Amino acid sequence: MILQINDLCKTFRTAASLEPIEVLKNLNLAMSAGDSLAILGQSGSGKSTLLTLLAGLDSPTSGSIVLNDQDMHDLDEEALSKFRAKNIGIIFQQFHLMSHLTALENVSLPLDLFKDGDASEKASESLQQVGLGNRMDHFPHQLSGGECQRVAIARAMVVRPSILLADEPTGNLDSTTGELVSDMIFELVDKLNMTLLFVTHNEKLAMRCAKQQRLQDGRFI
């Protein structure tokens, strides 16, 4: 089992409300190697919160997230950062590229955490896989939105992560570019036999995954 979520809950307290707000309520989920799963849900359903927890960017109020037999929240901040960089690839709706780095340098970043001596070579190969072999030395402001997202895909996949998390990755792109980018994600996931968790409100896109799960008011329905 690659991913196991057990009784996952997330509660927030706000100054505007005396009562805590339950965003996620006792979620359970299991994914094996090579699975592809779409998490569907409208805005406010808890999709983004779930993805933030799965990415190790926040901690659950209760319950556990076990990735590759490791409970992520047993790790301290430094160990979690290294574990996340090695095991989790993330593609956001926003590209989150470093504006002062070239495409090649952006893709090399996860490998640099481990002082990988072949970082540039692996980053170059990853950019070629997304069709940007001739744009490696360009900065984000010199690339189109679709090209920036392809750089982000290359960066997410360069470490060959155990699981790829995609958060509305075509949300900031026009429909034609969005289709090209989503085609690329599914083709690479299939080619590299990656485990994919795809968060979207797009029903058509969700059906490209082998399984679908709908999130509503913090629960799977």
WOWOLIN-V185462 format. One record per residue. N is the residue number from 1. RES is the residue in one letter. SS is DSSP state (helix for helix, strand for strand, loop for the rest). BURIAL is 1 if it has 9 or more other C-alpha atoms within 8 Angstrom, else 0. Layout:
n:N res:RES ss:SS burial:BURIAL
n:N res:RES ss:SS burial:BURIAL
This chain:
n:1 res:M ss:loop burial:1
n:2 res:I ss:loop burial:1
n:3 res:L ss:strand burial:1
n:4 res:Q ss:strand burial:1
n:5 res:I ss:strand burial:1
n:6 res:N ss:strand burial:1
n:7 res:D ss:strand burial:1
n:8 res:L ss:strand burial:1
n:9 res:C ss:strand burial:1
n:10 res:K ss:strand burial:1
n:11 res:T ss:strand burial:1
n:12 res:F ss:strand burial:0
n:13 res:R ss:loop burial:1
n:14 res:T ss:loop burial:0
n:15 res:A ss:loop burial:0
n:16 res:A ss:loop burial:0
n:17 res:S ss:loop burial:0
n:18 res:L ss:loop burial:0
n:19 res:E ss:loop burial:0
n:20 res:P ss:loop burial:1
n:21 res:I ss:strand burial:0
n:22 res:E ss:strand burial:1
n:23 res:V ss:strand burial:1
n:24 res:L ss:strand burial:1
n:25 res:K ss:strand burial:1
n:26 res:N ss:strand burial:1
n:27 res:L ss:strand burial:1
n:28 res:N ss:strand burial:1
n:29 res:L ss:strand burial:0
n:30 res:A ss:strand burial:1
n:31 res:M ss:strand burial:1
n:32 res:S ss:loop burial:1
n:33 res:A ss:loop burial:1
n:34 res:G ss:loop burial:0
n:35 res:D ss:loop burial:1
n:36 res:S ss:strand burial:1
n:37 res:L ss:strand burial:1
n:38 res:A ss:strand burial:1
n:39 res:I ss:strand burial:1
n:40 res:L ss:strand burial:1
n:41 res:G ss:loop burial:1
n:42 res:Q ss:loop burial:0
n:43 res:S ss:loop burial:0
n:44 res:G ss:loop burial:0
n:45 res:S ss:loop burial:1
n:46 res:G ss:loop burial:1
n:47 res:K ss:helix burial:1
n:48 res:S ss:helix burial:0
n:49 res:T ss:helix burial:1
n:50 res:L ss:helix burial:1
n:51 res:L ss:helix burial:1
n:52 res:T ss:helix burial:1
n:53 res:L ss:helix burial:1
n:54 res:L ss:helix burial:0
n:55 res:A ss:loop burial:1
n:56 res:G ss:loop burial:1
n:57 res:L ss:loop burial:0
n:58 res:D ss:loop burial:0
n:59 res:S ss:loop burial:0
n:60 res:P ss:loop burial:1
n:61 res:T ss:loop burial:0
n:62 res:S ss:strand burial:0
n:63 res:G ss:strand burial:1
n:64 res:S ss:strand burial:1
n:65 res:I ss:strand burial:1
n:66 res:V ss:strand burial:1
n:67 res:L ss:strand burial:1
n:68 res:N ss:loop burial:0
n:69 res:D ss:loop burial:0
n:70 res:Q ss:strand burial:0
n:71 res:D ss:strand burial:1
n:72 res:M ss:helix burial:1
n:73 res:H ss:helix burial:1
n:74 res:D ss:helix burial:0
n:75 res:L ss:loop burial:1
n:76 res:D ss:loop burial:0
n:77 res:E ss:helix burial:0
n:78 res:E ss:helix burial:0
n:79 res:A ss:helix burial:0
n:80 res:L ss:helix burial:1
n:81 res:S ss:helix burial:0
n:82 res:K ss:helix burial:1
n:83 res:F ss:helix burial:1
n:84 res:R ss:helix burial:1
n:85 res:A ss:helix burial:1
n:86 res:K ss:helix burial:1
n:87 res:N ss:helix burial:1
n:88 res:I ss:strand burial:1
n:89 res:G ss:strand burial:1
n:90 res:I ss:strand burial:1
n:91 res:I ss:strand burial:1
n:92 res:F ss:loop burial:1
n:93 res:Q ss:loop burial:1
n:94 res:Q ss:loop burial:0
n:95 res:F ss:loop burial:1
n:96 res:H ss:loop burial:0
n:97 res:L ss:loop burial:0
n:98 res:M ss:loop burial:0
n:99 res:S ss:loop burial:0
n:100 res:H ss:loop burial:0
n:101 res:L ss:loop burial:1
n:102 res:T ss:strand burial:1
n:103 res:A ss:helix burial:1
n:104 res:L ss:helix burial:1
n:105 res:E ss:helix burial:1
n:106 res:N ss:helix burial:1
n:107 res:V ss:helix burial:1
n:108 res:S ss:helix burial:1
n:109 res:L ss:helix burial:1
n:110 res:P ss:helix burial:1
n:111 res:L ss:helix burial:1
n:112 res:D ss:helix burial:1
n:113 res:L ss:loop burial:1
n:114 res:F ss:loop burial:0
n:115 res:K ss:loop burial:0
n:116 res:D ss:loop burial:0
n:117 res:G ss:loop burial:0
n:118 res:D ss:loop burial:0
n:119 res:A ss:helix burial:1
n:120 res:S ss:helix burial:1
n:121 res:E ss:helix burial:0
n:122 res:K ss:helix burial:1
n:123 res:A ss:helix burial:1
n:124 res:S ss:helix burial:1
n:125 res:E ss:helix burial:1
n:126 res:S ss:helix burial:1
n:127 res:L ss:helix burial:1
n:128 res:Q ss:helix burial:1
n:129 res:Q ss:helix burial:1
n:130 res:V ss:loop burial:1
n:131 res:G ss:loop burial:0
n:132 res:L ss:loop burial:1
n:133 res:G ss:loop burial:1
n:134 res:N ss:loop burial:0
n:135 res:R ss:loop burial:0
n:136 res:M ss:loop burial:1
n:137 res:D ss:loop burial:0
n:138 res:H ss:loop burial:1
n:139 res:F ss:strand burial:1
n:140 res:P ss:helix burial:1
n:141 res:H ss:helix burial:0
n:142 res:Q ss:helix burial:0
n:143 res:L ss:loop burial:1
n:144 res:S ss:loop burial:0
n:145 res:G ss:helix burial:0
n:146 res:G ss:helix burial:1
n:147 res:E ss:helix burial:1
n:148 res:C ss:helix burial:1
n:149 res:Q ss:helix burial:1
n:150 res:R ss:helix burial:1
n:151 res:V ss:helix burial:1
n:152 res:A ss:helix burial:1
n:153 res:I ss:helix burial:1
n:154 res:A ss:helix burial:1
n:155 res:R ss:helix burial:1
n:156 res:A ss:helix burial:1
n:157 res:M ss:helix burial:1
n:158 res:V ss:loop burial:1
n:159 res:V ss:loop burial:1
n:160 res:R ss:loop burial:0
n:161 res:P ss:loop burial:1
n:162 res:S ss:loop burial:1
n:163 res:I ss:strand burial:1
n:164 res:L ss:strand burial:1
n:165 res:L ss:strand burial:1
n:166 res:A ss:strand burial:1
n:167 res:D ss:strand burial:1
n:168 res:E ss:loop burial:1
n:169 res:P ss:loop burial:1
n:170 res:T ss:loop burial:1
n:171 res:G ss:loop burial:0
n:172 res:N ss:loop burial:0
n:173 res:L ss:loop burial:1
n:174 res:D ss:loop burial:0
n:175 res:S ss:helix burial:0
n:176 res:T ss:helix burial:0
n:177 res:T ss:helix burial:1
n:178 res:G ss:helix burial:1
n:179 res:E ss:helix burial:1
n:180 res:L ss:helix burial:0
n:181 res:V ss:helix burial:1
n:182 res:S ss:helix burial:1
n:183 res:D ss:helix burial:0
n:184 res:M ss:helix burial:1
n:185 res:I ss:helix burial:1
n:186 res:F ss:helix burial:0
n:187 res:E ss:helix burial:0
n:188 res:L ss:helix burial:0
n:189 res:V ss:helix burial:1
n:190 res:D ss:helix burial:0
n:191 res:K ss:helix burial:0
n:192 res:L ss:helix burial:0
n:193 res:N ss:loop burial:0
n:194 res:M ss:loop burial:1
n:195 res:T ss:strand burial:1
n:196 res:L ss:strand burial:1
n:197 res:L ss:strand burial:1
n:198 res:F ss:strand burial:1
n:199 res:V ss:strand burial:1
n:200 res:T ss:strand burial:1
n:201 res:H ss:loop burial:1
n:202 res:N ss:loop burial:0
n:203 res:E ss:helix burial:0
n:204 res:K ss:helix burial:0
n:205 res:L ss:helix burial:0
n:206 res:A ss:helix burial:1
n:207 res:M ss:loop burial:1
n:208 res:R ss:loop burial:0
n:209 res:C ss:loop burial:1
n:210 res:A ss:loop burial:0
n:211 res:K ss:strand burial:0
n:212 res:Q ss:strand burial:1
n:213 res:Q ss:strand burial:1
n:214 res:R ss:strand burial:1
n:215 res:L ss:strand burial:1
n:216 res:Q ss:strand burial:1
n:217 res:D ss:loop burial:1
n:218 res:G ss:loop burial:1
n:219 res:R ss:strand burial:1
n:220 res:F ss:strand burial:0
n:221 res:I ss:loop burial:0
